[in-house]
Amino acid sequence: MFQFLVFIRPCALQAQQFLAARGPRKLNTVLAAVFCAAASSSAHAGRPMATDDAAVLDEGACQLETWTEHSSALNTSWLNPSCNPFGSTEFALGAAHQQDRRDSSANTALMSWQVKHLLRTYDDQQTGFAIATGGQHARASGDNETFIKGIATLPLQGENLLAHLNAGGIRQRDQRGGNYRGTWGMALDAEVSAGTRVSIETFGVTSTGTNWQLGLRRELIPDRLQLDASIGSPFGRWPQGRIVTLGLVFVTPSLKR
């Protein structure tokens, strides 16, 4: 359960906006990595959603998320392991290889981290809250970012329909200096059949525009193995800004049981 700052898992969505907003393309591809972060979230929200939820893994359990993102400009492959050793706090590390489809010299490796602390568990009647902080480093350029966000999960119809809300900030730093921006995300997460959920969400970074994403996930083995996929784009950028993702999530039993 890892989720980057910018609800991003669709980091590639942010990259598309970033590429469009800044100068020479080769530099843009590297700098765009700053928006690509590790992702995940809870056993409920998680991949392929960009918006995080107020939940963590069971105490003593670990998880491995792996997925690929594909756009007209970039292909990115992620591995994100995470564990909850203590009960209320989840730790995650991520690594990715980002390939520029038009310029292989702009390929780069990404590393990310996140710590998420559960403040209150949500249930059929009660809103849940969590807070998360993390960051990312682009190896080729040395660019860095650090974020913090608040997370709320509201049960609209128990587990059948959940709303997830994120709000926070990010500090981005590259060779030209640093800046601070706000981040936000909103998602509806619905169960459409046993073991199958769909999501629709919108998210973004201040001054860079707004994204949308549709997601589908299916439990192949309940609570242990999930297959997921998503499609999305910055608003007004379809089909040029289209991002497609496909992933698997593996979850271990609690080692403390």
N, C-alpha and C positions, 0 to 999 in steps of 0.2 A: 504494500500500500504506500505508494510513493506518488507524489504529485508535485509537479513543479509549480512553481510560482504561478505562472501564467496559465494556469489551468491548461495546460498545454501539453499537456501531453501533446496536443497538436502543436508541438513546438514548430512543426513545419508551417502551420498556418501563420504563426507570428513571423517566421522567417520570410514568408512570401510578402507580408506587409513591409517588413524591414528592407527587403530587396528593392521593393518598389519605391521606397522613400529616400534611398541614399544613393551615393555616387557610383563609381566604377563597379562593374558587376563582380569582378574577381574579389575585391575587398568586401563587397556586400555579402557574398556567400559565406566568407569566414565570419564576418561580424554577425550575420544572421544566426549563427550558432548560439549566440548569447541568449536568444529567445528559446532555444530548445532545451528543455529540461527533462529530468527524469519524471516519470509519472507513475501514478498508481493511486490507490486510495484504498477503500475498505473492501471487505469481502462483498459488500453490497454495491457500492458505486464503482470504484476501481476502473480498470480498463474496460472499454475504450474511452471513458469519459475524461474530459479535460478538467471539469470542475470537481474539486475534492469533496469528500463527505466527512461527517463527524463520527468516525469509527476507526478502529485500529484492529490489527490481527489479534487473535486469541493469545493470551499470555503463554509464552513458550513456543509459539508457532513461528514459522518462517514462510516466505513466499518468494517466488521468482516470476517476474513479468518479463516477457520477451515479445517485441513487436517490431514491425517495419512500417515506415512512413514513405509514401511516394507522392511526389508532385512533379510538375513539368521541369523543375529546376534541380531538385534534390532527392536523393534516396538516403534514408537514415535508418539504421538498425540499432535497436536498444536492448540491453540486458540490465534489469533492475532487481537485485535481491533486497529483501527487507526482512526484519525480525522484530519481535516484541519480547524482550527478555524479562521485563519487570511487571507488565500488566496494563499500564496506562500510556506507555510511551513506545513509539515505533521508530526504528532507525532504518534508513535505507541509503544505499549507494548505487549509482548508476554509471554505465559506460556505454558509449555509442560510437559508431563510425558513420560519418556523414560524407556522402559522395556527391560531388557536383556533376550532374549529368552532361554538362557542356564543357567543363574545364577540370580535368583530373588534378591539376596542380593546386586547386582550391579545396581538395579533400581535407578533412580534419577529424581528429578524435575529440570527443566530448566526455567530460566527467562531471557527475552531479551527486549531491547528497541532500538528505532531508531528515528532519526530526519532527515528528508529529505527536502532540500530547493531547490525550482525550480529557476534556474537562467534565463533560456529562454525557452519558450514553443516551441515545434516543431509543424510544420504543413506540408502540402503537399510539400512545397518548402524549408523549413528552418529546419536546425538541431537544436535540443533542448539540453540543458545542465542542470545538477543538481548536487548537492553534498549531501552526506549523511554521518552521523556518528552514531554509536550505539555500543552496547555491549551485553554481555551475561554472566550469572552467573550460575554455576552448584551447586545446593544446597548441595548435599552429600559431594562433595570434596572441595567445596569452590573455585574451579578454576574460573578464570575470563578472559575475552577478551574484547578488545576495538578495533574498526576499524573506518577507514575513507575511502571514495572512491569517485572518480569522475565518472559521468555518462553522456553518450551522446546517443541520439537517432537520427538516420539518416533515412529520408524518401527516400527509394530507388525507390518505385513506389507509392508514396502517402501513405495512410493508408493500401493499399493492401499488401505492403511488407516493413517492417521496419527492420533496423539493430540497435542493442543495444550493446554498448561498456562500460565496467566497468574497472577501474584500481584504486588500492589503496593499503593500508597496514593494518596489524593487529598486535596488541600486545597481546600475549598470556601469561598468568601467572598461574602457578600451584604451588604445594607444593615444587617443586624442583627449582623454579626460573621462569624467564620470557624470552621471545624472541620476535623478530620482524620479520615478513615475508611480502612479497608482495602478493597481490591478483589480479585476473584478470578474465574477463568473456567476451564472445562474443556470440551473438545470432541473428538468423534470425527468424522473427515473421511474418507469412503470413496469410491472410484471404483466406480461401478455399471456403467458402459459407457465406451467410448472417448469422451473429451471431456465426460463427465457425472459430477458428484460430488454426493453428499448429505452433510449434516452434521447432527449432533444435539449440543446443548450446554446447559450450565447456567452461570450467571454471576450476579454480584451485587456489592453494596456492603454492608459490615457495617452492621448496625442498620437496614437497609431491606428485607430479605427477599431472595428468590431468584427468578430468572427461568429459563425454558426457551425454546429456539428450535429449530425445524427449518428447514433450508435446502436449496436445490437450485440448482445452477449448471450452465450448458451453454456450452461453447465454440462459438460460431458460426463464428469464424475462429480456428484454433489459435494460441494465444499472442498474439492481437491483439484479439479482440472476444468478450466474454462477456455472456450474459443470465443474470440470477439473480433469485431470489425467496425469501422466508422468511415464516414465521408463528410467533408465539410469544406468551407471556403471563407475568406473574408467577404463581407457583404459587398455586393457590387463587383466582385472579381470572378464570378463564375463564367466560363469554365477555366479561365486562365489560372485562377488561384486554387483550383481543386486539390484537396489532399485526401488520400485514401490510406487507411491503416488496417493492418491485420495482425492479430496477436494471440498468444497463449499465456495463461496464468496457471502456475503450479503452486499449491498450498500444502504445507506439511501438517500433520497432526501436532498438537501441542506436545512438546518434549517434557513438560512438567506433569503430565497425567500418568 
